[in-house]
Amino acid sequence: MKILANDGVSESGVKKLKDAGHEVIEKKVAQEQLIDYINENEINVILVRSATKVRKDIIDACDSLKIIGRGGVGLDNIDVDYAQSKGIKVINTPAASSESVAELVLAHIFSGVRFLKDANREMPLEGDKKFKVLKKAYAKGSELKGKTLGIIGFGRIGQELAKKAIGLGMKVKAFDVQEFSVDLQLDFYDGQSLTFSISTEKMDSVLAESDFISVHVPAQKEYIIGKKEIEKMKTSAAIINTARGGVIDEVALVEALDENKLSFAALDVFENEPEPPVQLLMNQKLSLSPHIGGATVEAQDRIGVELADQIISISNS
């Protein structure tokens, strides 16, 4: 099969596909040129991440397409049901980036509780003249051990985050649309492991009792966290969103930060990507990153291999 990796794919994934006899084209084709390119080159498989959209127009116009692959979890940039109704397979890699996203959440939390997001801005500007002033300003950080992490959406990523938080000595509370209990196994470097059981709880309980709230839900039509939910949280709490833009009301979030209702917040995703509003970018209480939750070398390698395995399996069936 001819495979267009339009948003890139790892070398290990490319090698696996080529070794199986498939042709891989690593080329970035502009959205408005995709239909012509796919048809002219008789592309059978298109691999995308979040940048490229595969909508009804492409599906209808490109008869050669057999598989649409999404490197990552969310499928909101693909018309999945319509593609499947036309006999096109839609695949993704829901587990490949869990580790990376969970670690980014903790990176943002550490950045907030130890004022690293502020110190990294101020030290290059004032570190030589106001070292002692900055030292005093950032000397009242807090530890994570003993704090409570609330996780909204307790799927693969939420559970991976829970394991890492437990390893740091944190208490974990979780909410999900389905009520369930899960045994989480923490594996250590020397082969030892420990198992912890966590049951999901009511949303209000998680909001009210958590020191940090991390959101891990798919794209939504309505906000999961808005003004009403923020009012239920501790005044000292923080919110972290590495899931999808649009699951948190950013206007309500900025208002809460400005009114000291929250201690800080962290965003890796935004309602208006790739042009977040200046009110977010300039807010001193926000720790920000440009949608890099799954963007580690290890995660991209796993994503490429997992996509390759699925494509090979489908082509051999």
N, C-alpha and C positions, 0 to 999 in steps of 0.2 A: 504493500500500500504506500501511497505518497502522503507524507505527513508534513504539514506546515506548523512549525513551532513559532507562532506569531508573537508571543510574549516571552519567548526563550524557554529553554529546558536544560537541565544539567547535562554535563558531558557523559556521566555514567548512564543516564537515560538514553541519550543519543546513541551511545555505543551499543547498549543492549538492543535497541531497535534495529540498528544497522546489522548487528550480528545475526539477527533473526530474519534478515533479508528485506527490510523495509527501507525506503528512501526518506531521509529526513531533510527538510528545507528549513534552515534557521534564518529567517528573514522577517523583518518587521514591516508588514503591509498596512498602510493607513486604512482606517475604518471604511472610508468612502471608496476605497479601491479594492476591498476584499472580494466582492462578488466577481469582478472581472478576473482577478488573479486566480481565485479558486477554479473558475471555469476554464480559463486559458491553460492552466497547468493540471487540470483534472485531479485536484486535491481530494483525497479520501478522508483524511483526518485533520482537524484543526485543533491545536493545543493553545489554550489561552490562560491568562491569569485574570486580574481584575480590570486591566486596561481595555481589552478587546471585548466587544459585545457581539453575541451571536443571536440575533433576533429573527423574527418571522421572515423578514425580507431576504436574509441570507439563506435561510432554510428553504424557502420557496424557490429561490433563483439558482441554487447550486445542487444539481441532481447527483453529482459525484460524491457528495459528503455522506459518509457512513458512520463516523464517530466524531463527537465533540468532547474534548477533554479539558477539564478545568484543573489547573494546578493549585490546589487549595481546597478550602471547605465550602464557602458560599457559592451558590449557583444563580444569584440574582442577576448576573449579566448575561444569562442564557435563558431562552424561552424553552425550558426543559420539557414541559408537557407537550408543547407543539412539536418539538423535535422528535420526541418519542412516538407521537401519533403518526409521524411520517416514516417511522422505521429507523430513525437515527439513534444510535446508542449515545447516551450521555454519561460520562464518567468523571469522577473527581477523586481527591485524595484527602479524605476527612481526618485521618489520623497523623499524617506526615508532619504537620506543623505544630502539633499540640505542645511539644516541649518548648519550642521557640517562643510561642505566644505567652505561655505561662511564665517563662523567664523574663520577658519584656514587662509583664505586669509587675513583677517583683522589682525590676530595675527602676520603674517609675515610682513605686512605693518608696524604695530606698532613696531615690532622688528627692522625694518630697519630705520625708521625715528627717533627713539629714541636710536639707537645704542645698543640695548639690545643684539643683536647677538654678538657684540664685547665685551661689558661689561661683559657678562656672561662667556666669555673665559678668560678675563684678570683679573677680580676681584679675582678669587680663586688663581691666580698666583702672582699678584702684588698688590692686594688691601691693604695689610697691610703696604707695603713699599712706594707705589706710589699713594696713595689715591687722593691727590690733583692734581697730573699729569693726572690721569684718569678722574677725575671730569672735568678738563679743556678740555680734549680731547673730551669728550662726552657731552659737555654743549651746543652744537649748534644744537639740535634737532629741528624738525618742527612739527606743528600741522596739523591734517587732515582737520579740519573745513575750508571750502573755497577752498580746493583743488579739482581737477577733477580726477575722477576714470573712466578709459576707460575699458569697458567690451567687450571682443571678444567672441561671442557666447552667445546669450541672451535667453537661455532656462530656465529651472527651477532653476538651481544653479545660473546662471547669474542674474536672476530676484531677487532671495533671497539676493544675495550680494548687488544688487542695493538698496534694501529696507534698509539694514543695513547701507550702506554708506550714504544714505539720512538722516537716523537717526543721523548720526554723523555730519551732516551739509555739506556734500560733494556734488559736482555737478556730475552727472552721464551722460556719453556718451556711447552708445552701438552700436555694429556692429553685424549683423547676415547675413547669406547667403540669408535669406528672409527679405524683408522690411515689417515692421509692427509697429503698436503702441500698447501699453499695459497700462492698468491702474493698478498700484501697490498699494495695500492697506496695510498700516502700522498699525498693531494692537498693542495697548499698554496695560500695566498691569491692568489698571482700566476700561477696556472695551471701551475706546475711540479709534477712528481710523481716519487716514487721507489717502487720495488717491492722488497719483501723476501719471501723464501721461508721458510716455517716448516713443519716436519714435526712431527706429534704424536709423543709419546714415552711410555714406560712411566710409570705412576702413581708408582711408587716413586722414580724418577729426578726427577720434577717436585717431589715432596714434599721430598726430601733436599737438593736444590740451590737451592731458591727462598728468597728473602728475604721474599716476600709470596705468599700463596696466595689467589686469587680464584675463587669457585665460581660456575659458570654452567650449571646442569643443571636439567631439569624436576623436578617433584615426584617423590619416590622412596618406595618402601615401606620401605627401609632407609637408614641414614645413609651418605653418601659419605665424610664426615670424622668419625671417631670417635676413641677413645683410641688405638687401634693406629696410625692414620694420623698423629695428632699426634706420637706418639713418634718417628716417622721424620723429622720436621721439625727444622730448626735451632732451637736454643734462643732465638735472637734473632728468629725469624720472626714473622709476623703473618698472621691469617686474615681475609678479608672475604667476607661472604655477602650478596649483593643478589639472590639467585635465588629460593629458596622456603624457608619454614620447614620444618624436618624433614630437610634434607639434611646438617645438621651436628648432632652430639650436643651440645646446649647444656650438659648436666651435665659432660661431659668437657671442654668448652671452658672453663667456669668453673674447673674443677679445675686445668687447665693454666695458666691465668692466675694463679690464686692461688699456684701452686707455681713461678712464674716460668719455666715451660716455654716460654711464648710472651711476646713483648714487648707485644703488644696485639692486639685483635681489633675488628672492626666488623660490626655487624648492621643491615640494613635490613628484614629479614624474621625472623619468629619462629615457633616451633612452636605457641605458644598465642596467636595473634592473635585479637582485639585486646587481650588482657590479658597481656602478657609478665610473667614472674615478677620479683619485686623483686630477686632475686639477680643478674639481668641488668641491670636498670635502675640499680642502685646500684653496680655494679662499676666501679671507677675506671679499669680498663684496657680498657674497652669504649667505642668510639665508636658512637653509636646514632642511628638515624633511623626514622621511622614508616612504612615501606613506601612510599617516595617515588621509587623508582628511575626510573619512567617519567613522573613527575609534573612535567614542565616544560611551559611554554606551547608551545614548539615541537613537542614530542613529542605533546601532546594535539591539536594542530592537524593533524599528520600522521596520527594515529590516526583522527580524525573524517573526514578526506578519504578515507583508504584504505577505511574501512568504507562510506562513501557510494558510492565507485566500485564496490565489490563488489556492493552491494545493487542499484545501478542496472543493472549488468551482468546480474545474475541475473534481475531483473524484465523485462529486455528480451530475454532468451533464450527 
